[in-house]
Amino acid sequence: MTRFSPARFALAAAIPLAALATAVAAQQAPPLGVENGRAPAAAQAAAAPPAPPPAPDAVARGDLLYQNCIACHGLQGRGGMAGAADLTNSSIAQATDNGQALKAFLAVGKPERGMPPFPVNDAQAADLSAKLRSLRPTPTRGGAGAAPAAAIPNPNNWKGIEALIGTPSAGKVYFNGPVGRCSTCHAVEPGKTSSAPNLWGVMDKYKDVRALQNNMVLPGRAAFTPIPPRQIDVTVTYKDGRKITGGYLSISDFEVIIQVNGERKTIERKGGEPKVVMNDKLQHHLNLLKVYNDSDIHNLTAYLATLR
């Protein structure tokens, strides 16, 4: 029932005019949740007809580009290291504009959040967009009696079950094989010493399987953040043969800054002297990023989860 002001004693002839004004205002007012003539992105997506699925060949080409994104955003695009965004819920990543919004974003990135620029051309943007849209779960549509759409897991609460889909036996073969060579550094038996951390019980160190998997792919590093000194050894060699070894902090043509016995040490350089050699303890992990496929990562994760 329409509420009127206290002036109910107004002339009866004025009431139809008030009713007419109310009706007109209702027609002109935007629906609930609409601002400046536009509904929120979620409401627009829900109201819009479903976009056709991306072409499989475009998804396959985009998958090659997406390998550059996995370390931060995860295999399924749902976020991961250093608070990387969930690409299945990103309006830019899920835009059906043939990758144009994505291209514009990648041209500048978001360095303050650890996302560097990653310029792509139109064709690459379209393919990467297809890959990202293929990652989004497809909601069930239909009338009465249709099954409800599956909820998209919240990456902050998700327990990582989806990451545990590999085959442990295949992961063990990869772990000990000529490509993985993980066993050359890591022990997997209780109490055994090794040059790299013993991985027995490694699953117990992480809150979920996804965290284990991310750290396995790029251990100890939140992408694009400063590298801890303990991970890269730097050896400085003078012309007279003297050597100083410490943890990496910074290197340029003008100086070397290393950490020696917990203290910061700065060594001046001129004309390439003294010589500097860096040894990244995680170099093999970085090399594997170029050869891993999804199955390798899932299988290794499944194997590591059994070590307890």
Secondary structure, 3 states (H helix, E strand, C coil): CCCCCCCCCCCCCHHHHHHHHHHHHHHHCCCCCCECCECCHHHHHHHCCCCCCCCHHHHHHHHHHHCCCHHHHCCCCCCCHHHCCCHHHCCCCCCCCCCHHHHHHHHHCEHHHCECCCCCCHHHHHHHHHHHHHHCCCCCCCCCCCCCCCCCCCCCCCCCHHHCCCCHHHHHHHHHCCCCCHHHCCCCCCCCCCCCCCCCCHHHHCCCHHHHHHHHHCCCCCCCCCCCHHHEEEEEECCCCCEEEEEEEEECCCEEEEEECCEEEEEECECCECEEEEEECCHHHHHHCCCCCHHHHHHHHHHHHCCC
